[in-house]
């Protein structure tokens, strides 16, 4: 289980400005037809990128970014789990924003995509930093509830149960079941309506 523990996310960041960016914009509906999430990363913000050639996800300066910087109510709209899946498959390991849709946060937690919040002022400062210097490295620590950005350290918020799940590795419910699958088989053998399947 130790390989599922998440404390630090370090790397460059990509800024996506704007409030209420919904899941339809993060991953357009036409890409939801597949039965797996493979390949979704290459279609992140596809319609926005077509409409606006200067979109950050089209900018090679942000290639390889590990942290996504967003504003208020990110991931609103439909409950599609494809949105955090697409971001993670693009390479994002953590989202730092003013606020997130509750469903988006739940879907992100289920796949180990960290979401933390901070003030509008801090987000603006971080976005300004990476827009001016895209190679700036940020280091998010869940343990310390902070982000190191250049010479400064800023505070971030994350709910205690979510933080504990990442730090202990218990965010991965499927992985935990598979680790003790003999226990699962034992329970299944004792439940009358499961036996025989």
N, C-alpha and C positions, 0 to 999 in steps of 0.2 A: 504494500500500500504506500510506502514512502515515496515511490516515484510519482504519485498523484498529488503530493503536497505542493501547494503553490504559495510562496511568500513574495518573492521578488519578480518583477517584470521590468527588464531593462532594454533600452534601445531607442531608436529614433521614433518620432511621433508624426502623425498625419492629422491636420486640422480640417474639420468639416463644419463650417459655420451655418447657423440657422436653427431656429426652434421648431419643435413638432415635426421632425423628420421621421416619416413613418416607414413601416416595414415594406410597403409597396415601392418606395423609392430605394430602399437599401437593396432589395432583390425583387425585380419586377416579376409579376405573376407568371409570365410565359416560361420562366425557368423553373417552375415548381412541378413540372410534369414528370420528371425523372423519379425513379423509385429509390435512389440513393442521393446523398448530398455531394457526391463527387463532381468536381468541375464548377461548383457554384461560385467559388472565389473569383474566377475570371469575369463574372458578370455583376459583381458588386457595383451598385449605383450606375448600372449600364445606361438607363434612360437619361439620367442626369448628366452623365459623361458625354452622351451624344448631343444633348441640348446645349451643353456648356463645355467647350473644348478646354477651358482652363480649370476644370474640376480637379481637386487634389488627387483623386484616385487615378487620374490620367497623367499626372505630373511625375516624370521619372525621378525627380528629386526626392519623392517620398517612397520610392520602391523599397521594400524591405522593412517598412515601419512596423513596430510592434505595439505601439500605443495609439489609440484613436481618441482625439480630443473633440468633444461635441458640446452643444448647448443644452437647452431645456427640453424635457419630454422626448428624448431620443428613443426611437423604437416604438412609437405609438401606432395606433391603427390595428390592423389584423394581428392575430396571435401567432402568425406563422413562425415556426422554429427555424425556418430556412434563413431568416435574417442574421441571427447570431452565427449560424453554421457557415454562411457565406463569408462573413467577416473573419471568422477564425480560419477558414480555408484560404483566405487571401493572405493571412499571416498575422492578423491582429490577435494579441494575447490579452490585452486589457483595454477597456473603454473608460475614459475619464470625462465626466460631464457634469452639468448643473443638475440634471435629473433624468431618470429613465422611466419608461413605461414599466409597470409592475410585471406584465407578462413577458416583456423582452428580458427583464432582469432574471426572471425565473428560468426562461429558456437558456439564457447565457450561463447561469449557474450550473445547469444540468450538463453542460459540455465543457465546463472549466474555463469559460471566458469571464474574466474578472471585470466587474463594473463598480466603480467608486465615484463618489460625488464630491464636489467642492463648489465654492462660490463663483458667481459670474465674473467677479474681478480676477480671481485666480485663473479661471479658464481663459479669459481674454489675454492675460499676461503670458500664459503658456502658448496660446495660439500665436500671439505676436512673435514670441521667441522662435517657434519652429517655422513660421512663415518667413521671417528674416534670415534665419540660419537653419535650414532643413536638416543639417547633419548634427544638430544639437541632440545630445543623449539625455534621456530622462530615466530615472530609476524609481519605480513604484515599490514601496514596501508595505505589505498588508500588516505585518507585525507592528510596524511603527506608525501606521496610518499616515504615510507621508510620501511625497515625491521630491526627490532631489533633481533640481533643474539648474545646471550650471553652478553658480555660487550660492544659490538659494534653496531652501527647503520649504515646501508648502504642505499644509495639512489636508487630508482627504477624509471623507466619512464612508463607512461601510457598516452595515448592520452586524452586530456581534455574532449572531448565528451563522451568517454568510461568511464572515471573516474566519470563524472557527472551522467551518466546513472546508475552506480552502487550505488553511494552515495544517489541518489534520489529514486532509485527503479524503474526507468523507463526502465531498461534493459528488463523487462518482458512484452513484447508487448501483449502476449496472456492474461496474468493476468490483464493488464490494460483494455483490451476490456471486459473481463468478469466482472470486477468491475462495469462497466457502460453498462451492456448489454441491459438495457432499451433504452439507446441512440442508440445502434446498431439496435435494433428492430425498433425504430422510423425511422431511416434512411432507413432501408430495406423496410419499408412499403411505403416509398415515391419513391423508385426507381422502375420504371415500369418493368424492366426485372428481378427483384428479387421477386416481389409480386407473391403470389400463391405457393411458394415453402415451 
